[in-house]
Amino acid sequence: MRSVQWARGEMGNTLNSRKKQVDASPYASSLIEGHRDFGYSLETAIADIIDNSITANARHISIVVDTVSDAPALAIIDDGDGMTEPELIDAMRLGSKNPLHQRQSRDLGRFGLGLKSASFSQCRKLSVASVRDGTLTTATWDLDEIGRRNDWTLDLNEDVGGPPGLELPAEHGTVVIWEKLDRLSGGIVGDATKRSEYLNAALSKAEGHIRLVFHRFLSGTRPKLRITLNGRRLKPIDPLASGHSASQIGPEEVVPLPNGDVVIQCMTLPHHKMMTEAEWIEVGGPDGHLRSQGLYVYRGNRLIIAGGWLGLARQTELTKLCRVRIDIPNSMDALWKIDVKKASAQLPPAIGSRLRRIIEGFLGTSRRTYQRRGQRLVDPERHPLWSRVSQDGKIIFRPNLEHPAFTGFASELPEQFRAGFETCLQLLGSGLPIEALHADLLGNAEALEEDEADERQIREMVNAVGGALLDAGVAKDRMKDVLRAHDFFRKSWIMAEAVIDQYIEDFDELRTTESAQRR
C-alpha cells in the first residue's frame, strides 16, 4: 500500500501540470441507435406520443396509419398548443427535460426522451410538424442520415411525408410522423399483403392498450379527450367497471407523503352473471380476469400499472374480481421509479406496509364472500344435491344421499335394488372429473355451466324438495325464496316459479280437502 501512495505522491505534480478537459460527447450514430432499444412496443410507443399531446392541452388526437402502400407510414395529429421553432428544437433534443425538475400536475412526461425513443423504437425516420399561431415549423431526425454524418445536426423546415392525404393543423397543433417503419413492419419484405396483416394485428393490440391506458380521459358524456384511429373513435375500457351498478366500491383512503398524497380505493367487479359477455371479456382484458386482478396505478389520470399485486398478494381464483385503484402525482416519479416508457413502476417502501394492510383486509372480505357462496352447499335448508366434505385437509364432493329426490326414488324401488342405487350415486361422486374441472376453472371459469333442467325434472325436484321443506317446518310463504336460492332452480327460474306456484296451490287444495274430511 505504501508503494502505491508513494507513486501517487511522486506523480502528483506531473498529473496536475497535465490537467485539462476534453470533449467526450457520445457518437451520434451509436447513441441514437441505442435509443431504439428501451423496450417499447407499438402500443407503449403510441401512448408516449399521446402523453405529449395531452400535456400540450390537446382535445382531439387522430392516429392515421397507411398499412397498404410500399412505404407504410404512421401519423399522430393533435390540436394542442403547438410549438415555436425554439420549442420544437428543444423537444427534438434527446433528454430535453430533467426528471428531477418540478412539472405541472397535468404534465405526463418524465425524462424528455419519450418522443424520440418511442418513435425510434418503431421507425428510422421521425418528423414533427408543429403549428403555433398559424406558423408552421418542421424538424426531422433520419437515423440513416445521422449514421452517415455522425453528428447531431437536426433538419429543419423540410417538407414532411406521412400517410397519403395527411393534413397539417391550420392554427395550432402538432403532427408526429413515423416513416421507414422497419420494426413495425415485422421485417416482412416483398409481401405487401402479409406485411399489411402484421401491421393491422399490431394496431388492433395497440388500440386496446390506448382505450385502457387513457380511459379516464375518454370517459363521460363530455370527455376531456377524443382519440380516433383511421377515423374511428376509440371508446374507453374501464378495468375497474366503476360505472357498473353492481360494482362494489369502497371508500377512498388518502396517504399523505412528503411529495404529495397517494389515494387508495378498493373495488370489487360484478360477478360475470351480472355483466354481458362483451363487458366481461373487455374488463378482463386479453389476459383474463385471473391475471388482471390487483393494483391499478394512475399517474395524472393516466394508467401506469394494470393489474398484479407487486408482491403484496397472490393471484387466486377467489380474488380475481379484486381491484385496488391507486392515484399518485407526477411529483412521486422517482419514489415509484417510473420507467421511461411509463409502463412499469416499483412499490416504494414508504407506502408498502400501509398498502399491504389495506390489501389483506380487502382480500379477506373477498374470500369470505366466495366462502359464503360455497357454504350454501352444506345448508340443510337448501337440500343440496352435492355434499362438501372436509377430510384430512382435502375437500371432497359427494352426492347427497339424503336428498329428498334420491330418498324418495329409493323408497319406491324394491328392497333388492336400493343398495345398488346407492352404489351408483357413490360411483358418480368418485368419478367426478376433478383434474378437468380444475383446468377449465383456471382457463375460463365463466364458461362452465350446469345443464338446464326441463319442466319434468323441475316438477319432480319441486315435489321432492317442497315436501321436505314443509315437513322441516319451512313456512309456505318462504318456500319460493328458499328454492330460488337453489342453483338447480335459479337457472330456469321462470319455468320453476310457475311449477312452484302450482305446487303450493295444489298443496293448499289438498290441505283444505283433508280438513273438510276430518270435520
Protein Blocks (a to p, Z undefined) as FASTA:
>chain_A
ZZmmmmmmmmmmmmmmmgccddfbdcfklmmmmmmmnopafklmmmmmmmmmmmnopabd
cddddfkbmbdcdddddfbebpafklmmmmmpghkbcfkbccdfklmbfnopmmmmmmmm
mmcbdcddddeehiacdddddfklmmmnopabdcehiacebjehiacdfkbccddddehi
lklnnopghilklmmmmmmmmmmmmmmmmmmmmmmmmgcjbdfbdcdeehiacddddfkl
mmbmkbccddddddddfkbccdddddddddfklpcfklmmmmnomnojmlmgccdddeeh
iafbggdjehpaccdfklmmgccdddddfklmmmnopafkopaccddfklmmmmmmmmmm
mmmmmmmmmmmmmmmmmmmklopabdcddeehiacddddfkbmklmmmmmmpcfklmmmm
mmmmmmmmmmpcfklmmmmmmmommlpccddddfklmmmmmmmmmmmmmmnopafklmmm
mmmmpmklmmmmmmmmmmmmmmmmmmmmmmmmmmmmmZZ
